[in-house]
Amino acid sequence: MAGRITVVGAGVSGQAIALWAKKLGASVFVTDMKKELAPEICLGFRNAGIEWETGGHSPRCCECDQMVVSSGVSPASEAVKQAEGRGIPVVGELEFLAPWLPGKTIAVTGTNGKTTTTALLGHLLRCRGQSVAVVGNIGEPLANAAGTAVDYTVMELSSFQLHWNKSFTPQVALLTNLAPDHIDWHGSYENYVADKLKVFGRPGKGNWEIVQARDAALVPSGGSVCTLGGTEGTRIYWDDQAVWLERDSGREKLFDRSQLSLVGQHNLENAAMAGAALALIDKSFAPLQGLSDFLPPPHRCQLVRVRRGVTWVDDSKGTNVASTRTALEGIDGPKIIILGGKGKGEKYETLAQTVKARARNVILIGAESDKIEAALREAGVQSIHRTSCMEEVVSTADGLARPGDTVLLSPACTSWDMYQSYEQRGDHFKRLVMALPD
């Protein structure tokens, strides 16, 4: 690659994009709104011959032939506006990197379950002896897979990344589910859905689209469609014993339900869709091998401890209403639910109805507590406890819990009012739970 590239954003994905573009022979400039970058980032750029600026986007960011926006950069970014005003092409990281993504490609998106499904796909492929890069919103930047020699690239794609996609088409595109999320970034639920679907609807020989039956009407058809819960065509379904994939050639067993150690109905759906994706690419992958050995990523309905008959579960990654409702509905038995944090602009009426039906007690924490409590009171939820810190949350839950209960941290909000990340919040919760005396 020759020419001049400006990369907007010096986060993990932006750094990787810049280094890859430099490796391809481009002159690379990075622009970031942060006041300063960490010393190790500066050293890496300096050693690679990459120039950068911080504290805003100067006119120099438009001294390029192409602008590449890293994950999460908004179309309202000042750098993007400057480039568009000057007629400079602006592309997202996915489209920029697509020509160099190796092997067969599987893209996972959706509102909830993306990370678990992506990680599970990588695990199952490795159990079959395949080499695989697991990248994207899961934590490893997309650019780290570029130019490598692997059999499969499995990527988790966020709505932010997909907003910019115009042409990338994977061999399998998998949509776990759709529900309101990131409304503050996209402006509306309709915009959010439209961006999620930008990886679907492009025709290609052998391409598959795997979706929930309830979402199938929203997905633009381009490849072949497989539905979870559908009644006709290629479909995924289960009975009391096993999960099956049915198509014109007959049905094949994906796995026995007894193999699945993941908690909740939603994880059964995640595993079913992952299994179908592999079986559709290569029929020899069914039945699945290695499913019982899979450990879910942290903070996603993760079992922390069973103490005095009480099960403690960390679902700190539950940062939207739909995710928390799914956790509440997927875990059996009486529950004490921990809610609150920094909101995303969602309403809480549907969450309140699910809490009323599925939880015995509610513990609130964080900036969104007033709004959540108002919705809970309106729905008729009575047992609500306000707290000011995680220590108080765990102490309150311990006092309320009875044998047979599940204490579920699934906040329906981000952590940014009190923590730097949902991981930090979940880790704090787990430390406090593990410190409770036997």
C-alpha positions in Angstrom: 0.0 0.0 0.0 1.3 3.4 -0.9 0.0 6.8 -0.1 -1.0 8.6 3.1 -3.3 7.2 5.8 -4.8 9.0 8.8 -6.1 6.8 11.6 -8.7 8.3 13.9 -8.3 7.0 17.4 -5.2 5.7 19.2 -7.0 3.0 21.3 -6.2 -0.7 20.9 -7.8 -1.0 17.4 -6.4 2.3 16.2 -2.9 1.3 17.2 -3.2 -2.0 15.4 -4.6 -0.4 12.2 -1.8 2.2 12.2 0.9 -0.5 12.5 -0.6 -2.6 9.8 -0.9 0.3 7.4 2.7 1.2 8.1 3.7 -2.4 7.4 1.9 -2.1 4.0 4.1 0.8 3.1 1.8 3.7 3.8 2.7 7.0 5.4 0.7 6.9 8.6 -0.6 9.7 10.9 -2.7 9.1 14.0 -5.1 11.7 15.5 -6.7 11.3 18.9 -8.8 13.5 21.3 -6.9 12.4 24.4 -4.7 14.9 26.0 -1.8 12.5 25.9 -1.0 8.9 25.0 0.6 6.3 27.3 4.4 6.3 27.0 4.4 2.7 25.6 2.1 3.7 22.8 4.2 6.7 21.9 7.3 4.5 21.9 5.6 2.0 19.6 4.6 4.7 17.1 8.0 6.3 17.2 9.8 3.0 16.6 7.4 2.3 13.6 7.9 5.7 12.1 4.3 6.8 12.8 3.5 10.4 13.6 0.6 11.4 15.8 -1.3 14.2 17.5 -3.3 14.4 20.7 -5.8 16.9 22.2 -8.0 17.2 19.2 -8.0 16.9 15.4 -6.0 19.6 13.6 -6.2 20.3 9.9 -3.2 18.0 9.5 -5.5 15.0 9.9 -6.8 15.7 6.5 -3.4 15.7 4.8 -4.1 12.1 3.6 -5.5 10.0 0.8 -7.7 8.0 3.0 -9.0 8.3 6.6 -9.6 5.1 8.6 -11.7 5.3 11.8 -11.0 2.9 14.6 -13.6 1.0 16.6 -16.1 3.3 18.3 -15.3 6.5 16.5 -18.6 8.3 15.8 -19.6 9.7 12.4 -20.0 13.0 14.3 -16.3 13.1 15.0 -14.7 16.4 14.1 -12.0 14.5 12.1 -14.6 12.7 10.1 -16.5 15.9 9.4 -13.3 17.6 8.2 -12.5 14.7 5.9 -15.9 14.5 4.4 -15.9 18.3 3.9 -12.8 18.0 1.8 -13.9 14.9 -0.1 -11.4 12.5 1.5 -12.6 8.9 1.6 -13.5 7.7 5.1 -13.6 4.0 5.8 -14.1 1.8 8.9 -11.5 -0.7 10.2 -13.5 -3.7 9.0 -13.6 -2.5 5.4 -10.0 -1.3 5.5 -8.7 -4.7 6.7 -11.1 -7.0 4.9 -8.7 -7.8 1.9 -6.1 -9.1 4.4 -8.3 -11.2 6.7 -7.3 -14.8 6.2 -9.1 -18.1 5.9 -12.8 -18.6 6.1 -14.5 -15.8 7.9 -17.2 -16.0 10.6 -18.7 -12.8 11.8 -20.8 -12.7 15.0 -22.9 -9.7 15.9 -26.1 -9.0 17.9 -27.1 -7.3 21.1 -26.2 -10.0 23.6 -24.2 -13.2 23.6 -21.6 -12.0 21.0 -18.5 -12.6 23.0 -19.5 -16.0 24.4 -20.5 -17.2 20.9 -17.3 -15.9 19.3 -15.1 -17.4 22.0 -17.0 -20.7 21.7 -16.5 -20.8 18.0 -12.8 -20.3 18.4 -12.6 -23.1 21.0 -14.6 -25.6 18.9 -12.5 -24.9 15.9 -9.3 -25.5 17.8 -10.7 -28.7 19.2 -11.0 -29.8 15.6 -7.3 -29.1 14.9 -8.0 -25.9 13.0 -5.9 -22.8 13.3 -8.0 -19.8 14.1 -7.8 -16.0 14.9 -10.4 -14.8 17.3 -10.6 -11.0 17.0 -12.7 -7.9 17.0 -14.8 -6.5 19.8 -13.8 -9.5 21.9 -10.6 -7.7 22.8 -8.0 -8.7 20.1 -8.0 -6.1 17.4 -9.0 -7.1 13.9 -5.8 -5.8 12.5 -3.9 -8.5 14.5 -5.3 -11.1 12.2 -4.5 -9.3 9.0 -1.9 -11.1 6.8 -1.7 -14.2 9.1 -1.9 -17.8 7.9 -4.9 -19.3 9.7 -7.7 -21.6 8.6 -10.5 -19.4 10.1 -11.0 -15.8 11.3 -13.8 -15.5 13.8 -14.7 -12.0 14.6 -17.1 -10.3 17.1 -18.4 -7.1 15.5 -20.0 -4.3 17.3 -22.7 -1.9 16.0 -20.0 0.8 16.0 -17.7 -1.2 13.7 -20.6 -2.2 11.4 -21.8 1.3 11.1 -19.0 1.9 8.6 -19.2 -1.4 6.7 -20.1 -1.1 3.0 -18.8 -4.3 1.4 -17.3 -6.9 3.7 -19.1 -10.2 3.5 -18.1 -13.2 5.6 -18.7 -16.9 4.8 -21.1 -17.0 7.8 -22.8 -14.0 9.4 -24.4 -14.8 12.8 -26.9 -12.5 14.5 -27.4 -13.7 18.1 -30.4 -11.4 18.8 -31.7 -7.8 18.6 -32.8 -5.5 21.4 -32.3 -1.8 22.2 -28.7 -0.9 23.0 -26.3 2.0 22.5 -29.2 4.3 21.6 -27.1 7.3 22.8 -24.5 6.5 20.1 -26.8 5.6 17.2 -29.5 8.1 17.9 -32.4 5.6 17.7 -33.1 1.9 17.9 -33.9 1.9 14.2 -30.4 3.3 13.4 -28.9 0.7 15.7 -30.6 -2.2 14.0 -29.7 -0.8 10.5 -26.0 -0.7 11.5 -26.1 -4.2 13.0 -27.5 -5.6 9.7 -24.8 -4.1 7.5 -22.9 -7.5 7.5 -26.0 -9.3 6.0 -27.8 -9.3 2.7 -24.8 -9.6 0.3 -25.1 -12.5 -2.1 -22.2 -15.0 -2.3 -21.8 -18.6 -3.2 -22.0 -20.7 0.0 -22.6 -17.7 2.3 -24.8 -18.3 5.3 -26.9 -16.0 7.5 -27.8 -17.4 10.9 -30.6 -15.5 12.8 -33.3 -15.9 15.4 -36.6 -16.7 13.7 -38.1 -13.7 15.3 -35.5 -11.4 13.7 -35.4 -13.1 10.2 -37.9 -10.7 8.6 -35.5 -7.8 9.5 -32.4 -9.3 7.9 -31.9 -8.5 4.2 -31.5 -11.8 2.4 -28.4 -12.3 0.3 -26.9 -15.6 1.4 -28.7 -18.7 2.5 -30.7 -18.3 5.8 -30.7 -20.6 8.8 -33.1 -19.8 11.6 -33.1 -20.6 15.3 -36.6 -21.6 16.3 -38.0 -21.5 12.7 -40.5 -24.1 11.4 -39.3 -24.5 7.8 -36.2 -24.3 5.7 -32.8 -24.7 7.2 -33.3 -24.4 10.9 -31.9 -25.1 14.4 -34.1 -26.6 17.1 -33.8 -28.8 20.2 -35.7 -31.4 22.2 -35.1 -32.6 25.7 -32.0 -34.5 24.8 -30.2 -32.8 21.9 -29.8 -29.8 19.6 -30.3 -30.4 15.9 -29.7 -28.8 12.6 -32.3 -29.6 9.9 -31.9 -28.9 6.2 -32.9 -30.4 2.9 -30.5 -33.3 3.2 -32.0 -34.3 6.6 -31.2 -33.5 10.2 -27.9 -33.9 12.1 -27.2 -33.7 15.8 -25.1 -30.7 16.8 -24.6 -31.8 20.4 -26.3 -33.5 23.4 -27.7 -30.9 25.8 -25.9 -32.7 28.7 -22.6 -31.6 27.1 -23.4 -27.9 27.8 -22.1 -26.6 31.1 -23.0 -22.9 30.4 -25.7 -21.3 32.6 -29.0 -20.2 31.2 -31.3 -20.6 28.2 -29.5 -17.8 26.4 -26.3 -19.8 26.4 -28.1 -22.8 24.9 -29.1 -20.5 22.1 -25.5 -19.2 21.7 -24.1 -22.7 21.6 -26.8 -23.9 19.1 -26.0 -21.0 16.7 -22.2 -21.6 17.0 -22.6 -25.3 16.3 -24.8 -24.6 13.3 -22.3 -22.1 11.9 -19.6 -24.8 11.9 -21.8 -27.5 10.6 -22.9 -25.3 7.7 -19.3 -24.5 6.8 -18.2 -28.2 7.1 -20.6 -31.0 7.7 -17.9 -33.1 9.4 -17.9 -30.6 12.3 -21.2 -32.1 13.6 -21.5 -33.5 16.3 -19.4 -30.9 18.1 -16.2 -31.9 20.0 -15.0 -30.0 23.0 -18.2 -28.3 24.1 -18.1 -29.7 27.6 -14.5 -28.2 28.1 -15.5 -24.7 27.2 -15.2 -22.0 29.9 -17.2 -18.9 29.2 -15.5 -15.5 29.1 -15.5 -13.8 32.5 -18.4 -11.6 33.7 -21.0 -13.3 31.5 -23.3 -15.3 33.7 -20.2 -16.6 35.4 -20.6 -18.8 38.5 -18.6 -17.2 41.3 -19.5 -19.3 44.3 -22.1 -21.5 46.0 -22.2 -20.7 49.7 -24.7 -21.9 52.3 -27.0 -23.0 49.4 -26.9 -19.6 47.7 -25.5 -19.3 44.2 -23.6 -16.1 43.3 -23.4 -15.2 39.6 -21.3 -12.4 38.0 -23.0 -11.0 34.8 -21.3 -7.6 35.0 -21.2 -7.6 31.2 -25.0 -7.3 31.3 -24.9 -3.6 30.5 -28.3 -3.2 28.8 -31.9 -4.0 29.6 -32.2 -6.9 27.1 -29.1 -8.6 28.5 -30.3 -8.4 32.1 -33.8 -9.6 31.1 -32.2 -12.6 29.3 -30.2 -13.5 32.4 -33.2 -13.2 34.7 -35.3 -15.4 32.4 -32.5 -17.9 31.7 -31.6 -18.7 35.3 -34.1 -20.8 37.2 -35.2 -20.3 40.8 -35.7 -17.3 43.1 -33.2 -14.5 42.5 -31.8 -11.3 44.1 -30.9 -9.0 41.3 -28.3 -6.2 41.5 -29.1 -3.3 39.1 -27.6 0.1 38.3 -24.7 2.1 37.0 -24.5 4.6 34.2 -27.4 4.4 31.8 -27.4 4.2 28.0 -30.5 6.2 27.4 -32.8 3.2 27.7 -36.2 3.0 29.4 -36.7 0.4 32.2 -40.4 -0.5 32.0 -39.8 -3.9 30.4 -37.0 -4.6 32.8 -39.2 -3.8 35.7 -41.9 -6.3 34.5 -39.3 -9.0 34.2 -37.9 -8.2 37.7 -41.3 -8.4 39.2 -41.9 -11.9 37.6 -38.4 -13.3 38.2 -36.7 -11.7 41.2 -37.5 -11.8 44.9 -35.4 -8.8 45.9 -33.7 -5.9 44.1 -30.5 -4.1 45.1 -29.8 -0.8 43.4 -26.4 1.0 43.0 -25.1 3.8 41.0 -26.2 6.9 39.0 -29.2 5.3 37.4 -30.8 4.1 40.6 -33.5 6.8 40.7 -34.8 6.0 37.2 -34.7 2.3 37.7 -36.5 2.5 41.1 -39.2 4.7 39.6 -39.9 2.0 36.9 -39.8 -0.8 39.5 -42.3 1.0 41.8 -44.6 1.7 38.9 -44.5 -2.0 38.1 -45.4 -2.9 41.7 -42.0 -4.2 42.8 -41.8 -3.8 46.6 -38.5 -5.2 47.9 -36.0 -2.6 46.7 -32.8 -1.8 48.6 -30.6 1.2 47.8 -26.8 1.0 48.3 -23.9 3.3 47.8 -21.0 0.9 47.1 -20.2 -2.7 46.1 -19.3 -3.6 49.6 -22.8 -2.6 50.8 -24.3 -4.5 47.8 -22.7 -7.8 48.8 -23.4 -7.3 52.5 -27.1 -6.5 51.7 -27.4 -9.5 49.4 -25.8 -11.8 51.9 -28.3 -10.7 54.5 -31.3 -11.2 52.2 -30.3 -14.5 50.6 -31.9 -17.8 51.5 -30.8 -21.4 50.5 -31.9 -21.9 46.9 -31.5 -18.3 45.9 -29.3 -16.9 43.1 -27.6 -13.5 43.7 -27.2 -12.1 40.2 -25.1 -9.1 39.4 -26.5 -8.1 36.0 -26.7 -4.3 36.2 -28.5 -3.4 32.9 -26.1 -0.3 32.9 -22.5 0.5 32.1 -20.0 0.7 34.9 -18.6 4.2 34.1 -20.1 6.0 37.0 -18.0 4.0 39.5 -15.6 1.8 37.6 -13.4 2.1 34.5 -14.9 -1.0 33.0 -17.5 -3.8 33.5 -14.5 -6.1 34.1 -13.3 -4.0 37.0 -16.8 -3.9 38.5 -17.2 -7.7 38.1 -13.8 -8.4 39.6 -14.6 -6.3 42.6 -17.9 -8.1 43.1 -16.2 -11.5 42.8 -13.5 -10.5 45.3 -16.1 -9.5 47.9 -18.1 -12.6 47.4 -15.1 -14.9 47.7 -14.2 -13.0 50.9 -17.5 -13.9 52.6 -16.8 -16.3 55.5 -17.7 -20.0 55.0 
